[in-house]
Amino acid sequence: MKSWLIRTVRASSLLFGTVVLFSGCGEPKGPAEQAGEKIDQGIQEAKDAVNPPSTGEKVGHAIDKAGENAANALDKAEDKASHALDKAGEKIEEGIHNAKDAINHPGTAEKAGQAVDKAVNP
């Protein structure tokens, strides 16, 4: 029974380590970064108005936009996975707690024995 408990503790430690490792990834963009991106976009639109982009440049812009969309989708998926890992970790911890309670909780026979011991040895 103890080997199961040890494996469970190791698995939960690994799980929490993974969550901690990925918790710093994919941080949201701050206001300055968002403003900078809007300025870059405005400059690019002004350049495109003066010198219309070639087909290759249009393809390049489309590829860049697709890459940004993919990165955003990955960030969202990471957030969902992190949340799911947190919930799973909580369930594992709850299971470990319940298992410990079940192992350490005195049964009816043990309680009766303790009552007999108290009666015999006051």
Secondary structure, DSSP 8 states (H G I E B T S, - for coil): -HHHHHHHHHHHHHHHHHHHHHHTSS----HHHHHHHHHHHHHHHHHHHHS---HHHHHHHHHHHHHHHHHHHHHHHHHHHHHHHHHHHHHHHHHHHHHHHHHHS--HHHHHHHHHHHHH--
